């Protein structure tokens, strides 16, 4: 198990809390621990709780917004064998896997691959292909998805009500594919983030409702808040484009350039376009 402690002035404290807990996955012999964004965004310190009851401090190593992967490093030896990385690309629908949660052998359970498809999250997050499993596990944050060879193939991100994305209503979990980690691992360890340009971020929480994009929440003091966007607004355009899905919305915003670019957003409020 891991716990993380968030910067007191963090923007996400109101929605995610100032102390968070979930699962961490040991991935090397030097105490490097992999987990997911919910636990890592705006964290300044962490703690590892081992199955024998020991508490070990952990330093924040890096966090990648695009994938959601976060890294901590133990400040004392863990004496835990690391999980070897596998290939998420090799997974097929119907494959049997294990979901492992922090806390011991009784916290490991079976699952099946239900789908591999695009995923767009309401927090300005997009994966071209995510892994969906069933049945659902409620303690999802940072959970390890393990294949038949005992290798790590995904990291738990959230519970979903529809694994197929087609309205079947089959609940399950979404995992971030482990294949996204090796290309950025060295950069996260060396500098805390991936190198290169960053995508624009507006500070919007947006729901996709029957073809409409409705703002649920606006991050205080974020770009959208400063521009006057309000909860309840319908996003009806970005520049000359008219996105109808979250994935289209994000790709349209990001196509305007890197972080710092002006993004023209058209909203409808009480029937009036602004």
C-alpha positions in Angstrom: 0.0 0.0 0.0 1.1 3.6 -0.5 0.0 6.9 0.9 0.7 10.3 -0.6 0.6 13.8 0.8 -0.5 16.7 -1.3 0.9 20.2 -1.5 -1.3 22.4 0.8 -2.1 24.8 -2.0 -2.8 22.1 -4.5 -5.7 22.7 -6.9 -6.9 19.1 -6.6 -7.3 19.0 -2.8 -11.0 20.1 -3.1 -11.9 17.2 -5.4 -9.3 14.5 -4.5 -8.3 15.2 -0.9 -5.0 16.2 0.8 -4.0 12.6 1.7 -4.6 9.7 -0.7 -4.0 6.0 -0.6 -3.9 3.1 -3.0 -1.5 0.5 -4.5 2.1 0.8 -5.5 4.1 -1.6 -7.7 7.8 -2.2 -7.0 9.5 -2.3 -10.4 13.3 -2.4 -9.6 15.7 -3.6 -6.9 16.3 -0.1 -5.7 12.8 0.6 -4.3 11.3 2.3 -7.4 7.5 2.2 -7.1 5.1 2.7 -9.9 1.5 4.0 -9.3 -1.2 6.2 -11.0 -2.1 9.8 -11.3 -4.8 10.1 -8.6 -2.1 9.4 -6.0 0.6 11.5 -7.6 -0.8 14.7 -9.0 0.5 17.6 -6.8 2.0 15.1 -4.2 5.1 16.3 -2.3 5.8 13.2 -0.3 4.7 9.6 0.1 4.8 6.6 2.4 4.9 2.8 1.7 3.1 0.4 4.0 4.5 -3.1 3.6 2.6 -6.3 4.2 4.6 -7.0 7.3 3.3 -3.7 8.8 6.5 -1.6 8.2 6.1 2.0 7.2 8.8 3.3 4.8 9.1 6.9 3.6 9.0 7.6 -0.1 10.3 10.5 -2.3 8.4 11.7 -5.3 10.4 10.8 -8.4 8.2 11.9 -11.3 4.7 12.2 -12.7 3.5 12.1 -16.3 0.1 13.7 -17.0 -0.3 12.2 -20.5 -0.2 8.6 -19.3 -1.1 9.1 -15.6 2.0 7.1 -14.5 3.8 8.3 -11.3 7.0 7.1 -9.6 8.1 7.1 -6.0 11.3 5.8 -4.5 11.6 4.2 -1.0 14.0 5.9 1.4 14.9 2.6 3.0 15.3 -1.0 1.6 12.0 -2.7 1.0 13.4 -6.3 0.5 10.6 -6.9 -2.0 11.1 -8.6 -5.3 10.2 -6.3 -8.2 7.5 -7.3 -10.7 9.0 -7.7 -14.2 7.4 -5.7 -17.0 5.4 -7.6 -19.7 3.8 -6.6 -23.0 0.3 -5.0 -22.9 0.2 -5.2 -26.7 0.2 -9.0 -26.5 -3.0 -9.0 -24.5 -6.2 -10.2 -26.3 -9.9 -9.9 -25.4 -10.8 -12.9 -23.4 -7.3 -13.4 -21.8 -7.3 -14.3 -18.1 -5.3 -12.0 -15.9 -4.9 -11.2 -12.2 -5.6 -7.9 -10.4 -3.2 -7.4 -7.5 -3.9 -4.8 -4.8 -1.6 -3.7 -2.0 -2.1 -5.8 1.2 -1.1 -9.4 0.6 -2.1 -12.5 -1.2 -5.8 -12.2 -0.2 -5.9 -9.0 -2.2 -5.3 -10.7 -5.5 -8.3 -11.6 -7.7 -9.0 -13.0 -11.2 -10.3 -10.9 -14.2 -10.7 -11.2 -17.9 -9.8 -8.7 -20.7 -13.1 -7.2 -21.8 -11.9 -4.7 -24.4 -8.9 -2.7 -25.7 -10.0 0.7 -27.0 -9.7 4.4 -26.9 -10.4 6.1 -23.6 -11.2 9.8 -23.0 -11.4 11.0 -19.4 -13.3 14.0 -18.2 -10.1 15.5 -16.7 -8.5 16.4 -20.1 -7.0 12.9 -20.5 -6.9 10.7 -23.6 -5.4 7.2 -24.3 -5.4 5.9 -27.9 -5.8 2.4 -26.4 -6.6 1.5 -22.8 -7.2 -2.0 -21.3 -10.6 -2.8 -19.8 -11.2 -5.8 -17.5 -14.1 -7.4 -15.7 -15.3 -8.0 -13.0 -14.8 -4.6 -11.4 -12.5 -4.0 -8.4 -13.4 -1.0 -6.3 -9.9 -0.4 -4.8 -8.5 0.4 -8.3 -6.0 3.1 -7.8 -2.5 1.9 -8.8 -3.6 -1.8 -9.0 -1.3 -4.2 -10.8 -2.6 -6.1 -13.9 -0.6 -9.3 -14.1 -0.6 -11.7 -17.1 -0.2 -15.5 -17.1 3.6 -15.1 -17.0 3.5 -13.1 -13.8 4.5 -9.9 -15.6 3.0 -6.4 -15.2 0.9 -5.4 -18.2 -1.2 -2.5 -16.8 -1.8 -0.1 -13.9 -5.3 0.6 -12.5 -6.8 3.9 -13.2 -10.5 3.8 -12.4 -13.8 1.9 -12.3 -16.1 2.1 -15.4 -19.7 1.3 -15.8 -19.4 0.1 -19.4 -16.2 -1.7 -20.5 -17.2 -2.0 -24.1 -17.9 1.7 -24.6 -20.9 0.8 -26.7 -23.5 1.0 -23.9 -23.5 -2.7 -22.9 -23.5 -1.7 -19.2 -20.9 -4.3 -18.2 -18.9 -2.7 -15.3 -15.2 -3.2 -14.9 -11.8 -1.4 -14.5 -9.7 0.6 -16.9 -5.9 0.0 -16.8 -3.2 2.1 -18.4 -1.1 -0.1 -20.7 2.4 -0.8 -19.3 3.9 -0.4 -22.9 3.5 3.4 -22.4 6.1 3.4 -19.6 9.5 2.3 -21.1 9.7 5.2 -23.6 9.4 7.8 -20.8 10.8 5.9 -17.8 14.3 7.3 -18.1 13.1 10.9 -18.4 10.8 10.6 -15.4 13.7 9.2 -13.3 16.1 11.9 -14.5 14.0 15.0 -14.5 10.6 14.2 -13.0 8.7 14.6 -16.2 8.9 13.7 -19.9 10.9 16.0 -22.1 9.6 18.0 -25.0 6.6 20.3 -25.4 3.5 20.1 -23.2 -0.1 20.1 -24.4 -2.4 22.9 -23.6 -4.5 22.5 -20.4 -7.6 24.5 -19.8 -8.7 23.4 -16.4 -12.1 21.8 -17.4 -14.0 18.8 -16.2 -16.3 17.9 -19.0 -19.1 15.3 -19.4 -20.1 13.8 -22.7 -23.9 13.6 -22.7 -25.9 12.4 -25.8 -23.5 14.2 -28.2 -23.2 17.3 -26.1 -20.1 18.4 -24.2 -21.2 19.9 -20.8 -18.8 21.5 -18.4 -19.2 19.9 -15.0 -16.5 21.9 -13.1 -14.0 24.6 -13.8 -10.6 24.6 -12.0 -10.3 27.8 -9.9 -7.7 30.2 -11.3 -7.2 27.9 -14.3 -7.2 29.2 -17.9 -10.9 28.4 -18.5 -11.9 30.0 -15.2 -10.0 33.2 -16.1 -11.7 33.2 -19.5 -15.2 33.1 -17.9 -16.3 29.5 -18.6 -18.8 28.2 -16.0 -20.2 24.9 -14.9 -23.2 24.0 -17.0 -21.9 25.6 -20.2 -22.1 23.5 -23.4 -18.9 23.5 -25.4 -20.1 24.0 -29.0 -16.9 24.8 -30.8 -13.1 25.2 -30.7 -12.0 27.6 -33.3 -13.6 26.5 -36.6 -14.2 23.0 -35.4 -17.3 21.5 -33.7 -16.2 18.5 -31.6 -19.0 16.1 -30.5 -17.0 13.8 -28.2 -14.3 14.2 -25.5 -11.7 12.6 -27.7 -12.5 15.1 -30.5 -12.5 18.0 -28.0 -9.0 17.2 -26.7 -7.4 16.5 -30.1 -8.9 19.8 -31.4 -7.5 21.8 -28.4 -4.1 20.2 -28.6 -3.9 20.8 -32.4 -3.7 24.6 -31.7 -0.2 24.2 -30.4 1.8 23.6 -27.2 1.1 24.9 -23.7 0.7 28.7 -23.7 -1.2 29.0 -26.9 -4.5 30.8 -27.0 -7.4 28.4 -27.6 -10.7 29.9 -28.9 -13.5 28.1 -27.1 -17.2 28.7 -28.0 -19.8 27.9 -25.3 -23.6 28.1 -25.1 -25.1 29.3 -21.9 -28.9 29.7 -21.4 -29.3 29.5 -25.2 -26.8 32.3 -25.8 -23.5 31.6 -27.6 -20.3 33.1 -26.2 
